[in-house]
Amino acid sequence: MPQAAHNELLARLARGKPIPALVLAGEDLYLRDLCRDQIVEAYVAEGARQWGVSRFSLQEVKLDRVLQQAETMPMLSPRQVVFLDDLEALDDLGDEAREAAVEHLQGYLENPAPFTVLVLVAGKLDQRTKLFKMLSEATLVVSVELSGARGDDRQASNVAAAMPLVKKLAAEAGVEIDADAVEELSVTLNGELARIRTEVQKLATFVGEKRRITLADVDALVVSEERCSVWQLADMLAASDRKRALIFLDSLIREGEEPAGLVGALAWMYRKLIEVQEAPEHANKFQLAGKLRMRPETVEVARRTAQLIPRARLLAGIGALYEADSRLKGGAREAEKRSIMEFLLTRLTA
């Protein structure tokens, strides 16, 4: 069964059609939470959610405990929703234990409890495994990702797909938001809806009784530290100064900078450098600022850097950034993330 998009799930829930078991597969936290909330709202009355909603993690409990809950009639509610997070933890089991767990889960799915909606949640599932094939046949697999595109195309697609949802987030926060503010917020935060939601809530408080978020508000409040950091890195990368770049990376990580966010900001910078190289030479910084949606002073830095890094090297850098992004979001452990970033900077300064 092909994966359904999150909006297909929401439409199906709106029709009231029961779904005994489904999988939420993907890493967009906002879409995942949105689907969770809609599932609970569709199947469990508000007053019964204390008894009718359970949430487990395979990092903390065994699968047997979860399926036992799924087979137990809920108190004070005709139907229950049972969430099981971190489904991919099954891959960390030994071959024999993993095989037994998959068979146990398959046995439940062949005859699911009629009063339970079982929701299996995974950041990423290997479509080549027996587990995924079984789930595809026995459940509704829902993609909680904005875009199915890959690499730089995926980031651009995510930004484009996020924009219509930003207005919805603003409405939920009780404010309106201008179109150029939507675009700036989506691009600045790489289309990551969970981060955008947090910033929209901050902006709603910031604008107060005005109840309208403008581009000036976004510029004033949503200061992208990652962007500031990558422009500091720009000269080091242009000069292939690997030693300084690695020292700078170490300071960013010590200050709490998220590797995935830094990679996204670097990818944004590389795209802007390519756009600067393609821009007419006679254009002034104010014209380019409007075209590239950058501040005039940042345009000057971008122009200087774009003259120092050949286009072929920028394109190769985009490829290296995509690979690093895939590794970081593909289940890399915390201890591995620094090594991924160091290898990335080694490639970018080659």
N, C-alpha and C positions, 0 to 999 in steps of 0.2 A: 504494500500500500504506500503510495507517495505521501510525503508529509503534508499535512494541512497547514495553512497559514493561520496565525492567531486570530485574524478577523473572521475566518471561516468558523472557528470554534465559537466565537462570540455570537455569530449569527445562528449557529445550531443551538446554543444555549437559550437564545431569545425565543426560539420556536418551542422550547420546553421538551425537546427530545432527550430521553434518558441516555446516558453514556456510562456503562458499567465500569470501564477502565480506560484511561488515556495516559499518554506520555507528553510531558512538556519538555522539549529538547531545545536547548539554546542558551545563550549567555546574556541576553538582554534582560537585566533585572527588572526594569520597569514593565516590559511586556509579560514577564513571568508573573510578577505581582498582580498585574491587571487580570491575567487569566485566572489566577488563584481566587481573587476577589469575586470575579464573575461566576466561577464554579460554585463557590460557597453560597453566593446570593441566589443562584438558580435552584439549589437543591436543599438548603437547610434554612428554616425560618430563623429570623434574627434572634428571637428569644430562646431558641434551642441550640445555639451554636456552642455553648459551653459544653454540651454533651455530644453534639453531632459533628464536631470537627476535631480531628486528631492530626498531629504532625510528628513525623519521625525522621531520623537521618540514619542512613546505613553506616555513617561514621560512628554512631553511638549505640545502635541496637542491631540485633540480628534480624534477618528477613522473616524468620518464623514468628517473631513477636508482632511484626506489622501485619502479617496475614492472619494471625490470631485475632487481632483487633478488627480486621476487615470482615471476619466471619462471626463477630459478636454483635448481636442485635443492640443498637444504640438505645440509651434511656431517653425518654421524653422527646423522641424525634422519630418520625417514620423512616427517615433516611439519614445516612451519615456520609461525610467525605473524609477519606483517609489520605493524607499526603505523605509520600515517601521521598525525601530529598537524597541527593548524592547517590543516585542509582549506579553511577559509573564506578563506585567503590567495589562493586562485584568483580571488576577487572583486577583488583588487587589481591583477590583470594587465590589460593592455589588451584590448580586445574580440577582436582577432585571436588573441592568445596564449591568452586564456581559452578561446575556442572550440576551438582546437587541443588544449589540455590536456583539455578535457571529452571530445572525440572520442577521444583516445588512451586515456583511462580507460574510456570506454564500450567501446572495442575489446577491452581486457583483460577487462572484466567479462562480455562475451559469450562468452569462451572462457577462463575462469580456469585457472591452473595447478592441477592436481589435488592437488598436495602443499603448497599454500599456503592459509592463512587470512589474507586481507587485511582489516585493521581500519582504517577511516577515521574520524578523530576530529575533531569540530568543536564549538566552543562554541555556535554558533548558525548555522543555515542558513535562508536565505530560501526559503520553500516556493514562491515564484512563479518561481524560476529554472529554467532548463533543466537545470542540474546536479542540483538536488533531485529534479526529476521523473524524471530518468534513474536516480538512485540509488534512488528509491522502487521502480522497476520491476526493477532489477538486483540489489539487495542487501536485506538485512534491516536496516531503520532502527530503532535502539533509542534510546528517550528515556532519558537519564540525568539526569532531573529528578524530584524528589519529587512535584511536583504540576503539573497542567496548568492550575490556576486562575490568575486574573490579579489584579494589584493587591493590595489589602489582603487579599482572600480567598486569594490565593496564599501570602502570608506565613503566615496562619493555618493553611492546609492543609499547608504545609511543616512547621510546628511539630508538627501532629498526626501527620503521616506519619513524622516523625523519631523520635518517642517510642519505638515498638517497636524501632527499630534501635539506640537508645542502650543498651538492655540487652544487645544483641549485642556492641556495642563494649566494654562493661564486661566481658563474659565473655571476649572476646579478650584483654583486659588482665589477666585472672585475678582479677577482683573481682566482687562483686555490687553493685547500686545500688538504693536505695529508690525507690519510685514518685514521691514528691514531689521527690526529687532529680533524677529523670529529667525531670519537668515543668519544674522551675526551669532546668535546664541547657538544655533545648530552647528555652524561651522567651527566656532571656537571650541565646542565640546565634542566635536567629531561625531555628532549624531547619537551620543550615548544618553538614552532617555532617562536613566536613573540619575545621572549627574544633572541633566537639564531640569528635571523635576525639582531637585534640591535648589538649584539656582533660581528657578521661577518662584519658588516659595520665598526665598530671600528677597527677590525683587518685589514681590507683592507687598511684603512688609516695608520695603524701602520706599515705594511710591506712595504708600499710605492712602489718604483720601482721594488722591488723583485717580486711583484705580486704573491706570493705564501705563503700560511699560513701553518706553521709547528706546530708540537706538542709543541715545545719550545715557539712559539709565543703565543699559547693558555695559556700555563702555566704562561707566563710572564704578559699577559694582562688580561685574564679572571680570576681574583681572586675571587673565590666564597666566599663571606663574610658569606653566610649561612653555608657553610661547616666549616669555622673557628668557627662560633658561636656554631654549634652543638657539636664540639669536646670539647668546653669549657663546654657545658652542660653535656657531657658524664659522668664525674666524679660525678656530682650532681645526675644524674639518677641512676648510679651504686650504690651510697650510699643511695638512696631513700631520699635524702635531699630536701624535697619538698619546704621548706621555701626559701632556696637559689635559687632553680630552678625558683620559681615564681618571685623572685626579679630580677633575670637575665632576665626572659621573659619580665618583665615590662620595663627594660632598653632597650631591643632590639626593642620593639614596639615604645617606645619614640624616638628612633633613626631612625624610619621610616621603620623598617623591615616588610616585607609583611608576614602575617600569612601563606598564602598558600605556599609561597616560603620556609618558615621555616619548614613547615610540609614535603615538598618534600625533603629538605636536611636531616631532621631527618630520613625519610624513607630510604634514600640512606645510612645513617650511620648504621641503623639497618641491612640492607642487607649486608653491609661490615662486620659488627660484626659476623653475621652468617657465612659468607664466611671464616673469620679468624678462627672461631671455627672448621670449616671443613678442614682447611689446615693442612698439615703435621707439626708436632711439630718441626721437625728438620730443616725446611726451614728457611733460614735467611731472614732478613728484605728486602734485595735487591731482592731476589727471589720472595718474596710475593708482593713486590711493582710492579714487572712486571706482575705477575699473576692477581693481584687485581686492577691494574691501579690506584695506590696510591703512594704518595711520601714515601720514606723510613722512614722519621721521623714520618709521620702519621701512618704508619704500627705499629710502636712501641706503639703509643697511643692506637690504635685499639686493639692490642694484650693485653695490660694491662686491657682495659675496658672489652674485651670479656671474660676474666677470672673471672670478678666480676659479670657479669650478666648471669644467667642460660639461656640456649637455650629456654626453655619453656616461660620464661619472654620476651625474644626477639620476639618470635612468637606472643605472646599476644600483644606486643607493635606494631607489624606490623598491627594487626587487629585494634587497637585503632587509629593508624595513618590513616588507610584507612577511618574509620568512620569520623574522623575529616576533612579529605580532602573532603569527600562527602558533609559534612555539609557546609564547607567554600565555595565550588564551586556550591552549590545547592541553591544559592540565599540568603545566610546569609547577613544581613545588617551589616554595619560597626560597629555599637554598639554591635552586637552579637559576632563578631570575637574574641574579647579579652576573652569573657566567654568560647568560644569553646576551645581556646588555654589553658586557665587555667584548664579547665576540663581535657584536654588531658594530661597536665603535672601531674595532680593529679593521673591519671590512670598509667602513666609511672613510677611514683615514689611509687606506691602502694606496 
